[in-house]
Amino acid sequence: MRLVLNSSDFVHNRYTVSFGDNMEAVFIMIADEEFPGANSIAKVNVINILVRQRNDSNYSNATLQSPVIGLGNNIVGVMSSNPELRGKVLNKDNMSECVVLLYEDGAA
């Protein structure tokens, strides 16, 4: 399955997609959250990707996947045709230029 994320898909900073036989990908937008550091306050802007198995109303085998553009495994890949984005994290500002690949078999 190929997805291009859109901010209108997110409700309360979350967007859930079912794929494969019993898998779900939960996209969690963390945008402009501030964390104090030694010298300044850092802002975080990332979309985390959690993949989990769904069995009836229970969830199991939840794992965080890499939100780094240009990387992937047999579960999730984040790709972009824009070479300047490779190696950066998926976030609210670049999600429209990226394609998220959810591998239907969900194999690790």
VOPAGU-2260 file (C-alpha; in pm, 1 decimal, decimal comma):
REM VOPAGU-2260
SITE   aa  ch    i         X         Y         Z
SITE  MET   A    0       0,0       0,0       0,0
SITE  ARG   A    1     127,6     346,6     -89,6
SITE  LEU   A    2      22,9     653,1     112,2
SITE  VAL   A    3      84,3    1023,0      79,8
SITE  LEU   A    4       1,1    1172,5     418,1
SITE  ASN   A    5    -206,5    1486,8     445,1
SITE  SER   A    6    -256,0    1693,4     759,9
SITE  SER   A    7    -634,6    1669,9     715,3
SITE  ASP   A    8    -607,2    1290,4     770,3
SITE  PHE   A    9    -487,4    1342,2    1128,0
SITE  VAL   A   10    -734,5    1364,4    1415,9
SITE  HIS   A   11    -579,2    1474,7    1744,8
SITE  ASN   A   12    -237,3    1429,2    1579,4
SITE  ARG   A   13    -303,6    1061,0    1498,1
SITE  TYR   A   14    -390,3     877,9    1178,4
SITE  THR   A   15    -450,2     501,7    1164,2
SITE  VAL   A   16    -444,5     284,8     851,8
SITE  SER   A   17    -523,1     -86,9     830,0
SITE  PHE   A   18    -314,5    -293,5     589,3
SITE  GLY   A   19    -237,1    -655,3     520,2
SITE  ASP   A   20    -441,9    -923,3     693,3
SITE  ASN   A   21    -434,1    -785,8    1045,8
SITE  MET   A   22    -190,0    -495,3    1063,3
SITE  GLU   A   23    -233,7    -129,3    1154,8
SITE  ALA   A   24       0,0     163,0    1107,3
SITE  VAL   A   25     -50,7     450,2    1349,2
SITE  PHE   A   26     105,7     779,1    1242,0
SITE  ILE   A   27     164,5    1010,8    1537,1
SITE  MET   A   28     242,3    1372,0    1451,7
SITE  ILE   A   29     467,0    1548,4    1699,3
SITE  ALA   A   30     494,8    1902,7    1571,2
SITE  ASP   A   31     658,2    2202,6    1729,6
SITE  GLU   A   32     686,3    2052,1    2076,5
SITE  GLU   A   33     949,8    2233,6    2275,2
SITE  PHE   A   34    1203,3    2066,0    2500,3
SITE  PRO   A   35    1453,4    2262,3    2709,4
SITE  GLY   A   36    1818,4    2183,2    2651,1
SITE  ALA   A   37    2149,2    2293,0    2798,4
SITE  ASN   A   38    2178,9    2600,1    2575,9
SITE  SER   A   39    1836,7    2655,0    2423,8
SITE  ILE   A   40    1493,1    2514,0    2364,8
SITE  ALA   A   41    1468,0    2259,2    2086,3
SITE  LYS   A   42    1156,2    2207,5    1878,2
SITE  VAL   A   43    1063,3    1858,5    1764,4
SITE  ASN   A   44     885,6    1805,4    1431,9
SITE  VAL   A   45     845,7    1436,1    1341,7
SITE  ILE   A   46     581,3    1183,0    1245,6
SITE  ASN   A   47     637,4     860,7    1438,8
SITE  ILE   A   48     517,6     536,7    1282,1
SITE  LEU   A   49     389,8     258,0    1507,2
SITE  VAL   A   50     295,6     -73,4    1344,3
SITE  ARG   A   51      95,8    -330,2    1538,3
SITE  GLN   A   52     -94,9    -652,3    1480,6
SITE  ARG   A   53    -467,9    -646,6    1539,4
SITE  ASN   A   54    -642,8    -958,0    1673,2
SITE  ASP   A   55   -1012,1    -887,6    1734,6
SITE  SER   A   56    -996,7    -594,4    1978,3
SITE  ASN   A   57    -647,0    -673,1    2106,8
SITE  TYR   A   58    -317,2    -542,7    1976,6
SITE  SER   A   59      19,4    -714,6    1987,5
SITE  ASN   A   60     370,3    -693,6    1845,0
SITE  ALA   A   61     372,1    -313,4    1836,0
SITE  THR   A   62     698,6    -173,5    1701,4
SITE  LEU   A   63     815,1     175,2    1615,0
SITE  GLN   A   64     936,1     204,6    1256,8
SITE  SER   A   65    1196,0     439,3    1115,4
SITE  PRO   A   66    1058,0     775,0     997,4
SITE  VAL   A   67    1383,7     849,7     810,8
SITE  ILE   A   68    1319,1     931,6     445,9
SITE  GLY   A   69    1494,5     691,9     211,5
SITE  LEU   A   70    1498,8     402,4     459,3
SITE  GLY   A   71    1271,8     106,3     484,9
SITE  ASN   A   72    1241,7    -254,2     589,4
SITE  ASN   A   73     993,9    -530,1     504,5
SITE  ILE   A   74     722,2    -352,1     703,7
SITE  VAL   A   75     742,4      22,4     627,8
SITE  GLY   A   76     942,4     243,8     394,7
SITE  VAL   A   77     941,3     622,0     359,7
SITE  MET   A   78    1051,2     742,5      17,2
SITE  SER   A   79    1072,3    1070,8    -172,8
SITE  SER   A   80    1176,5    1167,5    -523,2
SITE  ASN   A   81    1330,1    1483,9    -375,8
SITE  PRO   A   82    1696,9    1396,7    -307,8
SITE  GLU   A   83    1727,0    1682,9     -55,9
SITE  LEU   A   84    1487,2    1500,8     178,4
SITE  ARG   A   85    1680,5    1174,6     192,9
SITE  GLY   A   86    1817,4    1114,3     540,9
SITE  LYS   A   87    1576,1    1361,6     703,6
SITE  VAL   A   88    1281,4    1259,8     919,4
SITE  LEU   A   89     923,7    1252,1     798,5
SITE  ASN   A   90     740,2    1552,4     941,7
SITE  LYS   A   91     442,1    1782,5     888,4
SITE  ASP   A   92     640,4    2005,8     653,5
SITE  ASN   A   93     762,8    1737,0     411,2
SITE  MET   A   94     492,9    1467,7     431,0
SITE  SER   A   95     328,6    1583,0     106,7
SITE  GLU   A   96     656,1    1513,3     -80,0
SITE  CYS   A   97     689,9    1161,1      59,7
SITE  VAL   A   98     532,2     824,9      -9,2
SITE  VAL   A   99     490,9     583,8     280,3
SITE  LEU   A  100     506,1     219,8     173,9
SITE  LEU   A  101     319,9     -28,7     392,9
SITE  TYR   A  102     411,3    -380,1     292,0
SITE  GLU   A  103      95,3    -586,4     279,3
SITE  ASP   A  104     245,3    -910,3     406,7
SITE  GLY   A  105     377,5    -733,9     720,1
SITE  ALA   A  106     678,8    -962,5     723,3
SITE  ALA   A  107     971,9    -857,3     937,4
